[in-house]
Amino acid sequence: MTSLFRVTRIGLVALAAAVTVTAISPPSLADTGSVRITVAKAGFIVGVGGGSGTLYFHGKSYRLNIGGVSLGTIGAAQAELVGHVYNLYTPADIAGTYSAVSASVAVAGGGKVARLQNAKGVVLELRGKQVGFELSAALSGLEISLR
């Protein structure tokens, strides 16, 4: 009788441990991809920009359309940006409006770094070179869609 009680108790403890581990584990984990984006922007006070890019995710490439508006822009510039995309579950998660608060200056081939996030929690970390002159302060916005 005690051995039946002990086996039942060990079985219940093992079952409780398995249920706890299953409840704690997330159903799926977000993944990371990479991007290459080309954007051009021009304006005085309110700037308008656009471009194209490519998302590389799970061995496949996805073409992107880029649009955007920024406040506080003076000048014209083109940027070639590369970087990483975090918190992707599917390629479609990259679509959306991204924003960041920044104050940056780039003059004649200067470097540019940006960290942007959309409403789905997808984060873009971009770096690259910018050609032209732009003085920008305040809020920048970026709209990305899959082609």
Buried (B, 14 or more C-beta within 10 A) or exposed (E): EEEEEEEEEEEEEEEEEEEEEEEEEEEEEBBEBEBBBBBBBBBEEEBEBBBEBBBBBEEEEBEBBBBBBBBBBBBBBBBBBBBEBBBBEEBEBBBBBBBBEBEBEBEEEBEBEBBBBBEBEBBBBBBBBBBBBBBBBEEBBBBBBEE
